[in-house]
Amino acid sequence: MTSKEFDAHFRSGDYADKKARVLWRAGGRCQQCNAPTVHCHHRSFHTFAKPDEEDDMTALCLECLASVNIWLRARALGVVVDGE
């Protein structure tokens, strides 16, 4: 998927509908710390823009989203992460 296709998907009505359902399912709360949130995270990108994408999305607050992204970057760089 090109970056243009990636951006177009995030701006699509299909993605907005999936995100709304994920947030509704989570009660508008972060699924990690229970803080209020309006953000979603893909647990993996193999479902990105696919029919089962919604099942792979998690509602996260900005703080938890940042922590997950830092952990994923560190792991991709081969840095040992606590708990592994």
MARMARTI-744766 format. One record per residue: residue number from 1; residue in three letters; x, y, z of N, C-alpha, C, O, CB in turn. Coordinates in nm, 4 decimals, padded with zeros to 6 digits, always signed. Glycine has a CB too. Layout:
N
- resi,resn,npx,npy,npz,capx,capy,capz,cpx,cpy,cpz,opx,opy,opz,cbpx,cbpy,cbpz
- NUM,Ala,X,Y,Z,X,Y,Z,X,Y,Z,X,Y,Z,X,Y,Z
...
//
This chain:
84
- resi,resn,npx,npy,npz,capx,capy,capz,cpx,cpy,cpz,opx,opy,opz,cbpx,cbpy,cbpz
- 1,Met,+00.0851,-00.1167,+00.0000,+00.0000,+00.0000,+00.0000,+00.0901,+00.1236,+00.0000,+00.1826,+00.1341,+00.0805,-00.0970,-00.0005,+00.1225
- 2,Thr,+00.0625,+00.2151,-00.0893,+00.1416,+00.3374,-00.0961,+00.0993,+00.4336,+00.0148,-00.0071,+00.4172,+00.0744,+00.1265,+00.4043,-00.2344
- 3,Ser,+00.1823,+00.5331,+00.0419,+00.1468,+00.6308,+00.1455,+00.0218,+00.7095,+00.1059,-00.0556,+00.7509,+00.1921,+00.2644,+00.7273,+00.1709
- 4,Lys,+00.0025,+00.7298,-00.0231,-00.1175,+00.7998,-00.0709,-00.2428,+00.7159,-00.0429,-00.3445,+00.7691,+00.0016,-00.1060,+00.8306,-00.2229
- 5,Glu,-00.2355,+00.5860,-00.0689,-00.3479,+00.4959,-00.0408,-00.3728,+00.4863,+00.1102,-00.4873,+00.4820,+00.1553,-00.3206,+00.3552,-00.0998
- 6,Phe,-00.2635,+00.4830,+00.1872,-00.2710,+00.4776,+00.3325,-00.3465,+00.5995,+00.3852,-00.4400,+00.5857,+00.4641,-00.1295,+00.4704,+00.3943
- 7,Asp,-00.3059,+00.7186,+00.3414,-00.3717,+00.8430,+00.3842,-00.5173,+00.8479,+00.3400,-00.6041,+00.8911,+00.4158,-00.2971,+00.9642,+00.3287
- 8,Ala,-00.5439,+00.8040,+00.2182,-00.6813,+00.8051,+00.1672,-00.7710,+00.7148,+00.2514,-00.8867,+00.7481,+00.2770,-00.6845,+00.7605,+00.0198
- 9,His,-00.7178,+00.6010,+00.2941,-00.7973,+00.5101,+00.3769,-00.8338,+00.5752,+00.5102,-00.9480,+00.5649,+00.5551,-00.7207,+00.3791,+00.4014
- 10,Phe,-00.7363,+00.6430,+00.5741,-00.7640,+00.7088,+00.7021,-00.8667,+00.8205,+00.6887,-00.9338,+00.8545,+00.7861,-00.6358,+00.7645,+00.7607
- 11,Arg,-00.8796,+00.8774,+00.5709,-00.9766,+00.9848,+00.5481,-01.1113,+00.9324,+00.4967,-01.2044,+01.0107,+00.4775,-00.9197,+01.0854,+00.4490
- 12,Ser,-01.1223,+00.8038,+00.4748,-01.2433,+00.7477,+00.4138,-01.3577,+00.7333,+00.5142,-01.3354,+00.7222,+00.6348,-01.2122,+00.6123,+00.3522
- 13,Gly,-01.4778,+00.7338,+00.4631,-01.5955,+00.7111,+00.5458,-01.5968,+00.5716,+00.6041,-01.6449,+00.5511,+00.7156,-01.7212,+00.7343,+00.4656
- 14,Asp,-01.5439,+00.4743,+00.5293,-01.5363,+00.3363,+00.5775,-01.4534,+00.3293,+00.7052,-01.4941,+00.2656,+00.8024,-01.4762,+00.2441,+00.4694
- 15,Tyr,-01.3370,+00.3946,+00.7054,-01.2515,+00.3942,+00.8236,-01.3201,+00.4682,+00.9389,-01.3152,+00.4225,+01.0531,-01.1147,+00.4587,+00.7918
- 16,Ala,-01.3832,+00.5808,+00.9099,-01.4527,+00.6584,+01.0138,-01.5618,+00.5748,+01.0799,-01.5800,+00.5809,+01.2015,-01.5136,+00.7870,+00.9540
- 17,Asp,-01.6341,+00.4972,+01.0002,-01.7388,+00.4101,+01.0553,-01.6793,+00.3021,+01.1455,-01.7313,+00.2757,+01.2540,-01.8193,+00.3449,+00.9417
- 18,Lys,-01.5702,+00.2398,+01.1003,-01.5053,+00.1352,+01.1808,-01.4532,+00.1939,+01.3118,-01.4712,+00.1351,+01.4184,-01.3893,+00.0691,+01.1019
- 19,Lys,-01.3884,+00.3101,+01.3031,-01.3349,+00.3751,+01.4227,-01.4475,+00.4072,+01.5212,-01.4330,+00.3861,+01.6416,-01.2585,+00.5039,+01.3847
- 20,Ala,-01.5592,+00.4581,+01.4699,-01.6733,+00.4909,+01.5564,-01.7260,+00.3665,+01.6276,-01.7605,+00.3724,+01.7456,-01.7859,+00.5560,+01.4742
- 21,Arg,-01.7323,+00.2537,+01.5563,-01.7804,+00.1302,+01.6190,-01.6823,+00.0801,+01.7255,-01.7243,+00.0302,+01.8299,-01.8024,+00.0214,+01.5123
- 22,Val,-01.5519,+00.0933,+01.6994,-01.4512,+00.0512,+01.7977,-01.4630,+00.1374,+01.9237,-01.4599,+00.0855,+02.0353,-01.3073,+00.0614,+01.7378
- 23,Leu,-01.4765,+00.2684,+01.9056,-01.4898,+00.3580,+02.0206,-01.6198,+00.3312,+02.0969,-01.6220,+00.3372,+02.2198,-01.4850,+00.5046,+01.9746
- 24,Trp,-01.7268,+00.3021,+02.0250,-01.8545,+00.2703,+02.0889,-01.8415,+00.1415,+02.1701,-01.8869,+00.1334,+02.2842,-01.9670,+00.2565,+01.9829
- 25,Arg,-01.7780,+00.0403,+02.1083,-01.7579,-00.0889,+02.1754,-01.6786,-00.0714,+02.3055,-01.7025,-00.1418,+02.4036,-01.6844,-00.1874,+02.0815
- 26,Ala,-01.5836,+00.0240,+02.3049,-01.5003,+00.0492,+02.4231,-01.5637,+00.1498,+02.5184,-01.5052,+00.1834,+02.6213,-01.3633,+00.0990,+02.3806
- 27,Gly,-01.6826,+00.1978,+02.4848,-01.7488,+00.2954,+02.5706,-01.6774,+00.4294,+02.5730,-01.6916,+00.5061,+02.6683,-01.7594,+00.2418,+02.7104
- 28,Gly,-01.5993,+00.4584,+02.4664,-01.5248,+00.5843,+02.4604,-01.4095,+00.5903,+02.5589,-01.3600,+00.6981,+02.5920,-01.6174,+00.6994,+02.4857
- 29,Arg,-01.3668,+00.4728,+02.6058,-01.2601,+00.4655,+02.7058,-01.1404,+00.3887,+02.6497,-01.1552,+00.2979,+02.5680,-01.3113,+00.3983,+02.8355
- 30,Cys,-01.0226,+00.4274,+02.6955,-00.8993,+00.3570,+02.6589,-00.9086,+00.2140,+02.7099,-00.9440,+00.1919,+02.8257,-00.7727,+00.4289,+02.7170
- 31,Gln,-00.8776,+00.1178,+02.6258,-00.8859,-00.0225,+02.6641,-00.7658,-00.0679,+02.7462,-00.7593,-00.1829,+02.7897,-00.8986,-00.1085,+02.5411
- 32,Gln,-00.6701,+00.0237,+02.7672,-00.5551,-00.0108,+02.8500,-00.5638,+00.0530,+02.9894,-00.5348,-00.0127,+03.0894,-00.4263,+00.0328,+02.7807
- 33,Cys,-00.6043,+00.1825,+02.9963,-00.6045,+00.2503,+03.1265,-00.7410,+00.3063,+03.1664,-00.7560,+00.3594,+03.2764,-00.5042,+00.3620,+03.1251
- 34,Asn,-00.8400,+00.2951,+03.0787,-00.9777,+00.3385,+03.1034,-00.9984,+00.4903,+03.0993,-01.1044,+00.5379,+03.1399,-01.0218,+00.2874,+03.2362
- 35,Ala,-00.9015,+00.5663,+03.0519,-00.9185,+00.7114,+03.0367,-01.0089,+00.7384,+02.9158,-01.0171,+00.6548,+02.8257,-00.7796,+00.7832,+03.0197
- 36,Pro,-01.0767,+00.8535,+02.9124,-01.1570,+00.8878,+02.7951,-01.0671,+00.8977,+02.6709,-00.9522,+00.9408,+02.6803,-01.2331,+01.0214,+02.8183
- 37,Thr,-01.1196,+00.8580,+02.5561,-01.0390,+00.8650,+02.4344,-01.1235,+00.8780,+02.3091,-01.2422,+00.8455,+02.3088,-00.9517,+00.7432,+02.4235
- 38,Val,-01.0605,+00.9260,+02.2028,-01.1219,+00.9313,+02.0693,-01.0259,+00.8726,+01.9654,-01.0421,+00.8956,+01.8456,-01.1598,+01.0778,+02.0315
- 39,His,-00.9254,+00.7966,+02.0120,-00.8221,+00.7429,+01.9231,-00.8287,+00.5912,+01.9136,-00.8691,+00.5233,+02.0080,-00.6842,+00.7854,+01.9711
- 40,Cys,-00.7885,+00.5392,+01.7983,-00.7824,+00.3944,+01.7766,-00.6438,+00.3553,+01.7282,-00.5734,+00.4337,+01.6646,-00.8897,+00.3490,+01.6750
- 41,His,-00.6072,+00.2341,+01.7596,-00.4776,+00.1793,+01.7201,-00.4994,+00.0435,+01.6554,-00.5813,-00.0355,+01.7024,-00.3815,+00.1676,+01.8421
- 42,His,-00.4263,+00.0159,+01.5472,-00.4281,-00.1173,+01.4846,-00.3281,-00.2047,+01.5589,-00.2111,-00.1685,+01.5714,-00.3936,-00.1101,+01.3303
- 43,Arg,-00.3729,-00.3181,+01.6078,-00.2805,-00.4089,+01.6763,-00.1790,-00.4675,+01.5780,-00.0662,-00.4987,+01.6161,-00.3583,-00.5223,+01.7463
- 44,Ser,-00.2189,-00.4823,+01.4526,-00.1271,-00.5231,+01.3461,-00.1776,-00.4617,+01.2166,-00.2947,-00.4251,+01.2064,-00.1165,-00.6802,+01.3349
- 45,Phe,-00.0909,-00.4505,+01.1190,-00.1339,-00.3878,+00.9947,-00.1706,-00.4878,+00.8858,-00.1979,-00.4481,+00.7726,-00.0263,-00.2974,+00.9445
- 46,His,-00.1715,-00.6173,+00.9183,-00.2107,-00.7153,+00.8166,-00.3586,-00.7039,+00.7807,-00.4002,-00.7513,+00.6750,-00.1802,-00.8567,+00.8653
- 47,Thr,-00.4384,-00.6418,+00.8672,-00.5818,-00.6251,+00.8383,-00.6142,-00.4849,+00.7870,-00.7300,-00.4556,+00.7571,-00.6642,-00.6539,+00.9636
- 48,Phe,-00.5139,-00.3986,+00.7765,-00.5373,-00.2595,+00.7373,-00.6139,-00.2517,+00.6054,-00.5727,-00.3095,+00.5048,-00.4039,-00.1842,+00.7254
- 49,Ala,-00.7265,-00.1791,+00.6074,-00.8128,-00.1585,+00.4903,-00.8773,-00.2877,+00.4402,-00.9208,-00.2954,+00.3253,-00.7328,-00.0957,+00.3782
- 50,Lys,-00.8833,-00.3884,+00.5263,-00.9481,-00.5145,+00.4897,-01.0802,-00.5257,+00.5668,-01.1020,-00.4522,+00.6631,-00.8544,-00.6373,+00.5201
- 51,Pro,-01.1686,-00.6176,+00.5247,-01.2989,-00.6299,+00.5912,-01.2918,-00.6554,+00.7421,-01.3781,-00.6086,+00.8163,-01.3759,-00.7405,+00.5275
- 52,Asp,-01.1893,-00.7296,+00.7887,-01.1797,-00.7611,+00.9316,-01.0959,-00.6593,+01.0095,-01.0564,-00.6848,+01.1232,-01.1205,-00.8995,+00.9496
- 53,Glu,-01.0693,-00.5445,+00.9479,-00.9875,-00.4413,+01.0111,-01.0421,-00.4000,+01.1484,-00.9655,-00.3838,+01.2434,-00.9788,-00.3193,+00.9201
- 54,Glu,-01.1725,-00.3833,+01.1586,-01.2336,-00.3367,+01.2836,-01.2016,-00.4283,+01.4015,-01.1818,-00.3801,+01.5130,-01.3842,-00.3260,+01.2669
- 55,Asp,-01.1963,-00.5586,+01.3788,-01.1669,-00.6541,+01.4851,-01.0238,-00.6427,+01.5359,-00.9921,-00.6934,+01.6434,-01.1922,-00.7946,+01.4364
- 56,Asp,-00.9369,-00.5765,+01.4596,-00.7963,-00.5628,+01.4937,-00.7642,-00.4244,+01.5521,-00.6479,-00.3916,+01.5755,-00.7109,-00.5885,+01.3707
- 57,Met,-00.8680,-00.3444,+01.5749,-00.8474,-00.2090,+01.6258,-00.8800,-00.2016,+01.7750,-00.9705,-00.2694,+01.8235,-00.9335,-00.1086,+01.5475
- 58,Thr,-00.8045,-00.1178,+01.8468,-00.8204,-00.0991,+01.9902,-00.8319,+00.0497,+02.0199,-00.7587,+00.1302,+01.9622,-00.7020,-00.1621,+02.0680
- 59,Ala,-00.9231,+00.0872,+02.1093,-00.9345,+00.2261,+02.1535,-00.8252,+00.2530,+02.2566,-00.8150,+00.1821,+02.3567,-01.0766,+00.2555,+02.2130
- 60,Leu,-00.7432,+00.3561,+02.2318,-00.6359,+00.3928,+02.3245,-00.6328,+00.5441,+02.3427,-00.6569,+00.6184,+02.2476,-00.4990,+00.3416,+02.2735
- 61,Cys,-00.6029,+00.5907,+02.4653,-00.5831,+00.7336,+02.4878,-00.4469,+00.7720,+02.4282,-00.3677,+00.6850,+02.3920,-00.5908,+00.7692,+02.6419
- 62,Leu,-00.4209,+00.9016,+02.4184,-00.2945,+00.9469,+02.3584,-00.1719,+00.8966,+02.4345,-00.0712,+00.8611,+02.3732,-00.2914,+01.0987,+02.3525
- 63,Glu,-00.1799,+00.8933,+02.5662,-00.0655,+00.8480,+02.6454,-00.0357,+00.7002,+02.6191,+00.0797,+00.6629,+02.5978,-00.0918,+00.8709,+02.7952
- 64,Cys,-00.1387,+00.6172,+02.6205,-00.1181,+00.4739,+02.5943,-00.0790,+00.4497,+02.4491,+00.0034,+00.3626,+02.4210,-00.2450,+00.3942,+02.6282
- 65,Leu,-00.1370,+00.5256,+02.3567,-00.1008,+00.5140,+02.2157,+00.0466,+00.5462,+02.1965,+00.1164,+00.4758,+02.1234,-00.1876,+00.6071,+02.1294
- 66,Ala,+00.0949,+00.6523,+02.2616,+00.2369,+00.6887,+02.2518,+00.3247,+00.5780,+02.3087,+00.4282,+00.5451,+02.2508,+00.2642,+00.8214,+02.3256
- 67,Ser,+00.2843,+00.5206,+02.4216,+00.3624,+00.4120,+02.4828,+00.3706,+00.2906,+02.3908,+00.4769,+00.2303,+02.3763,+00.3009,+00.3711,+02.6175
- 68,Val,+00.2593,+00.2552,+02.3293,+00.2573,+00.1412,+02.2369,+00.3480,+00.1693,+02.1179,+00.4248,+00.0824,+02.0764,+00.1129,+00.1115,+02.1888
- 69,Asn,+00.3397,+00.2891,+02.0633,+00.4218,+00.3223,+01.9462,+00.5704,+00.3235,+01.9801,+00.6517,+00.2791,+01.8990,+00.3806,+00.4582,+01.8895
- 70,Ile,+00.6076,+00.3731,+02.0974,+00.7479,+00.3704,+02.1408,+00.7943,+00.2258,+02.1559,+00.9033,+00.1907,+02.1107,+00.7660,+00.4475,+02.2748
- 71,Trp,+00.7124,+00.1420,+02.2188,+00.7467,+00.0011,+02.2370,+00.7657,-00.0686,+02.1023,+00.8603,-00.1452,+02.0839,+00.6379,-00.0701,+02.3184
- 72,Leu,+00.6739,-00.0410,+02.0075,+00.6844,-00.1040,+01.8750,+00.8098,-00.0603,+01.8011,+00.8755,-00.1419,+01.7365,+00.5616,-00.0712,+01.7909
- 73,Arg,+00.8435,+00.0681,+01.8100,+00.9655,+00.1172,+01.7444,+01.0902,+00.0551,+01.8062,+01.1824,+00.0152,+01.7351,+00.9735,+00.2701,+01.7535
- 74,Ala,+01.0923,+00.0473,+01.9390,+01.2071,-00.0125,+02.0074,+01.2219,-00.1590,+01.9678,+01.3323,-00.2065,+01.9413,+01.1920,+00.0002,+02.1607
- 75,Arg,+01.1119,-00.2283,+01.9640,+01.1143,-00.3703,+01.9262,+01.1639,-00.3875,+01.7821,+01.2416,-00.4786,+01.7535,+00.9733,-00.4328,+01.9418
- 76,Ala,+01.1189,-00.3000,+01.6920,+01.1619,-00.3072,+01.5517,+01.3116,-00.2813,+01.5383,+01.3759,-00.3326,+01.4467,+01.0835,-00.2063,+01.4665
- 77,Leu,+01.3670,-00.2017,+01.6295,+01.5105,-00.1712,+01.6273,+01.5936,-00.2765,+01.7006,+01.7163,-00.2682,+01.7048,+01.5354,-00.0346,+01.6891
- 78,Gly,+01.5248,-00.3760,+01.7587,+01.5967,-00.4822,+01.8283,+01.6322,-00.4487,+01.9708,+01.7130,-00.5182,+02.0325,+01.7200,-00.5153,+01.7548
- 79,Val,+01.5728,-00.3425,+02.0249,+01.5993,-00.3045,+02.1639,+01.5215,-00.3996,+02.2541,+01.4048,-00.4290,+02.2281,+01.5595,-00.1545,+02.1914
- 80,Val,+01.5859,-00.4476,+02.3599,+01.5195,-00.5369,+02.4547,+01.4163,-00.4543,+02.5315,+01.4479,-00.3487,+02.5863,+01.6232,-00.6050,+02.5528
- 81,Val,+01.2949,-00.5030,+02.5346,+01.1857,-00.4343,+02.6018,+01.1471,-00.5134,+02.7254,+01.1377,-00.6360,+02.7195,+01.0641,-00.4160,+02.5074
- 82,Asp,+01.1242,-00.4449,+02.8387,+01.0838,-00.5135,+02.9626,+00.9685,-00.6062,+02.9356,+00.8774,-00.5728,+02.8598,+01.0456,-00.4128,+03.0719
- 83,Gly,+00.9717,-00.7227,+02.9972,+00.8647,-00.8190,+02.9834,+00.8816,-00.9160,+02.8669,+00.7978,-01.0039,+02.8466,+00.7374,-00.7473,+02.9686
- 84,Glu,+00.9888,-00.9005,+02.7908,+01.0106,-00.9934,+02.6781,+01.1192,-01.0925,+02.7136,+01.1527,-01.1790,+02.6327,+01.0486,-00.9166,+02.5486
//
